[in-house]
């Protein structure tokens, strides 16, 4: 596993698993708790989620769960490709309200670690895209929140002019009005 710590948002990690390919296809470990712990990534992932989006230009997000049910996510694409976006929503953080986008695809096999304190969303780049992600906390409807995908204060450069959205995702508040209970902790 190779961790690419070149993200502009501290704590957000792009991960490249080792892929072993031959004439039959490939093999890779998508997750190994012991190996992650060796990199200081000691999470107790307890639920796997799988989403399928039939059309390119589908946006899901920007989602998060409030504390104490906040989730760390390990995201990967098993079919198709996405533009994956994370937004820092930790009050007091030097990067609060900043975002970064990543291309994750079944071809590049990259994974994205999205820590607690970040809103997360993605836009499908091709038809019939499947996204799978691990979380370290169960889904909690009472703690489920979101930020409007096209909040002008964020200025996310989504790769679609006519997104396909759920009704829920069209009704999220702007970041300035969102309920957030994350605080940035300065590392010594």
C-alpha positions as a Python dict, from the first residue, in 0.01 Angstrom:
ca = {
    (1, 'X'): (0, 0, 0),
    (2, 'X'): (126, 345, -88),
    (3, 'X'): (-12, 651, 88),
    (4, 'X'): (-2, 965, -120),
    (5, 'X'): (-13, 1244, 134),
    (6, 'X'): (-26, 1520, -125),
    (7, 'X'): (-372, 1643, -41),
    (8, 'X'): (-422, 2004, 58),
    (9, 'X'): (-651, 1900, 344),
    (10, 'X'): (-463, 1757, 644),
    (11, 'X'): (-600, 1417, 738),
    (12, 'X'): (-744, 1339, 395),
    (13, 'X'): (-533, 1065, 237),
    (14, 'X'): (-518, 926, -113),
    (15, 'X'): (-419, 560, -101),
    (16, 'X'): (-285, 338, -378),
    (17, 'X'): (-308, -33, -300),
    (18, 'X'): (-54, -275, -440),
    (19, 'X'): (-208, -438, -745),
    (20, 'X'): (-78, -768, -877),
    (21, 'X'): (-182, -823, -1237),
    (22, 'X'): (-127, -1092, -1493),
    (23, 'X'): (-299, -1238, -1800),
    (24, 'X'): (-601, -1341, -1587),
    (25, 'X'): (-668, -996, -1441),
    (26, 'X'): (-553, -864, -1104),
    (27, 'X'): (-551, -918, -728),
    (28, 'X'): (-528, -653, -456),
    (29, 'X'): (-599, -614, -87),
    (30, 'X'): (-848, -330, -63),
    (31, 'X'): (-818, -322, 315),
    (32, 'X'): (-582, -475, 570),
    (33, 'X'): (-634, -357, 930),
    (34, 'X'): (-279, -451, 1038),
    (35, 'X'): (-117, -271, 743),
    (36, 'X'): (-334, 39, 795),
    (37, 'X'): (-235, 42, 1165),
    (38, 'X'): (134, 34, 1065),
    (39, 'X'): (66, 365, 886),
    (40, 'X'): (-107, 506, 1194),
    (41, 'X'): (-452, 453, 1043),
    (42, 'X'): (-622, 259, 1319),
    (43, 'X'): (-994, 263, 1245),
    (44, 'X'): (-1259, 15, 1343),
    (45, 'X'): (-1457, -10, 1020),
    (46, 'X'): (-1795, -164, 1105),
    (47, 'X'): (-2013, -115, 798),
    (48, 'X'): (-1965, -139, 422),
    (49, 'X'): (-2182, 69, 187),
    (50, 'X'): (-2232, 21, -186),
    (51, 'X'): (-2394, 271, -422),
    (52, 'X'): (-2481, 234, -787),
    (53, 'X'): (-2545, 533, -1015),
    (54, 'X'): (-2688, 454, -1355),
    (55, 'X'): (-2618, 790, -1521),
    (56, 'X'): (-2304, 998, -1559),
    (57, 'X'): (-2338, 1335, -1389),
    (58, 'X'): (-2505, 1196, -1078),
    (59, 'X'): (-2401, 1392, -769),
    (60, 'X'): (-2436, 1240, -423),
    (61, 'X'): (-2351, 1474, -140),
    (62, 'X'): (-2220, 1669, 35),
    (63, 'X'): (-2289, 1442, 335),
    (64, 'X'): (-2164, 1396, 691),
    (65, 'X'): (-2285, 1279, 1030),
    (66, 'X'): (-2262, 1491, 1344),
    (67, 'X'): (-2070, 1384, 1653),
    (68, 'X'): (-2100, 1151, 1836),
    (69, 'X'): (-2198, 947, 1528),
    (70, 'X'): (-1945, 1101, 1285),
    (71, 'X'): (-1793, 864, 1031),
    (72, 'X'): (-1449, 812, 884),
    (73, 'X'): (-1490, 675, 530),
    (74, 'X'): (-1262, 468, 311),
    (75, 'X'): (-1397, 518, -43),
    (76, 'X'): (-1321, 325, -362),
    (77, 'X'): (-1476, 271, -702),
    (78, 'X'): (-1531, -86, -819),
    (79, 'X'): (-1692, 2, -1153),
    (80, 'X'): (-1673, 328, -1349),
    (81, 'X'): (-1525, 654, -1223),
    (82, 'X'): (-1608, 945, -994),
    (83, 'X'): (-1492, 1293, -910),
    (84, 'X'): (-1474, 1264, -532),
    (85, 'X'): (-1494, 1583, -323),
    (86, 'X'): (-1414, 1649, 43),
    (87, 'X'): (-1480, 1974, 230),
    (88, 'X'): (-1319, 2064, 563),
    (89, 'X'): (-1598, 2150, 811),
    (90, 'X'): (-1389, 2160, 1131),
    (91, 'X'): (-1445, 2495, 1301),
    (92, 'X'): (-1115, 2674, 1363),
    (93, 'X'): (-926, 2472, 1102),
    (94, 'X'): (-690, 2672, 878),
    (95, 'X'): (-857, 2492, 584),
    (96, 'X'): (-1220, 2533, 703),
    (97, 'X'): (-1450, 2561, 401),
    (98, 'X'): (-1177, 2449, 160),
    (99, 'X'): (-1232, 2154, -69),
    (100, 'X'): (-1032, 1920, -285),
    (101, 'X'): (-1140, 1683, -562),
    (102, 'X'): (-993, 1348, -665),
    (103, 'X'): (-1050, 1109, -954),
    (104, 'X'): (-1123, 760, -825),
    (105, 'X'): (-1190, 485, -1074),
    (106, 'X'): (-1206, 111, -1115),
    (107, 'X'): (-901, 149, -1340),
    (108, 'X'): (-674, 349, -1107),
    (109, 'X'): (-794, 157, -795),
    (110, 'X'): (-715, 456, -574),
    (111, 'X'): (-895, 491, -244),
    (112, 'X'): (-971, 802, -43),
    (113, 'X'): (-967, 820, 336),
    (114, 'X'): (-1216, 1085, 447),
    (115, 'X'): (-1180, 1154, 821),
    (116, 'X'): (-1445, 1277, 1060),
    (117, 'X'): (-1494, 1652, 1025),
    (118, 'X'): (-1518, 1651, 646),
    (119, 'X'): (-1825, 1662, 424),
    (120, 'X'): (-1808, 1416, 136),
    (121, 'X'): (-1971, 1389, -205),
    (122, 'X'): (-1903, 1265, -554),
    (123, 'X'): (-2007, 1304, -915),
    (124, 'X'): (-2014, 1005, -1147),
    (125, 'X'): (-1803, 1052, -1459),
    (126, 'X'): (-1939, 756, -1654),
    (127, 'X'): (-2257, 550, -1665),
    (128, 'X'): (-2311, 251, -1437),
    (129, 'X'): (-2068, 355, -1166),
    (130, 'X'): (-2040, 163, -840),
    (131, 'X'): (-1884, 311, -527),
    (132, 'X'): (-1807, 113, -215),
    (133, 'X'): (-1696, 255, 115),
    (134, 'X'): (-1622, 144, 466),
    (135, 'X'): (-1733, 351, 767),
    (136, 'X'): (-1636, 336, 1133),
    (137, 'X'): (-1981, 431, 1267),
    (138, 'X'): (-2327, 307, 1178),
    (139, 'X'): (-2566, 524, 980),
    (140, 'X'): (-2769, 743, 1214),
    (141, 'X'): (-3065, 931, 1063),
    (142, 'X'): (-3072, 1166, 1365),
    (143, 'X'): (-2714, 1275, 1298),
    (144, 'X'): (-2729, 1275, 917),
    (145, 'X'): (-2654, 1620, 771),
    (146, 'X'): (-2541, 1779, 448),
    (147, 'X'): (-2426, 2093, 272),
    (148, 'X'): (-2569, 2215, -57),
    (149, 'X'): (-2365, 2068, -340),
    (150, 'X'): (-2340, 2401, -527),
    (151, 'X'): (-2284, 2638, -233),
    (152, 'X'): (-2129, 2946, -401),
    (153, 'X'): (-1906, 3005, -97),
    (154, 'X'): (-1738, 2670, -164),
    (155, 'X'): (-1713, 2711, -542),
    (156, 'X'): (-1673, 2340, -613),
    (157, 'X'): (-1592, 2284, -979),
    (158, 'X'): (-1817, 1985, -1043),
    (159, 'X'): (-1762, 1811, -1379),
    (160, 'X'): (-2125, 1842, -1490),
    (161, 'X'): (-2351, 2129, -1592),
    (162, 'X'): (-2677, 1938, -1537),
    (163, 'X'): (-2638, 1716, -1231),
    (164, 'X'): (-2877, 1438, -1139),
    (165, 'X'): (-2961, 1483, -771),
    (166, 'X'): (-3182, 1329, -506),
    (167, 'X'): (-3452, 1554, -366),
    (168, 'X'): (-3272, 1542, -31),
    (169, 'X'): (-2947, 1672, -182),
    (170, 'X'): (-3124, 1974, -336),
    (171, 'X'): (-3244, 2087, 8),
    (172, 'X'): (-2924, 2090, 214),
    (173, 'X'): (-2827, 2427, 367),
    (174, 'X'): (-2529, 2639, 269),
    (175, 'X'): (-2213, 2582, 471),
    (176, 'X'): (-2275, 2911, 656),
    (177, 'X'): (-2613, 2778, 775),
    (178, 'X'): (-2524, 2411, 827),
    (179, 'X'): (-2529, 2243, 1165),
    (180, 'X'): (-2169, 2151, 1242),
    (181, 'X'): (-2020, 2027, 1570),
    (182, 'X'): (-1663, 1954, 1464),
    (183, 'X'): (-1369, 2143, 1613),
    (184, 'X'): (-1019, 2146, 1471),
    (185, 'X'): (-755, 2014, 1708),
    (186, 'X'): (-411, 2165, 1666),
    (187, 'X'): (-142, 1896, 1656),
    (188, 'X'): (161, 1969, 1876),
}
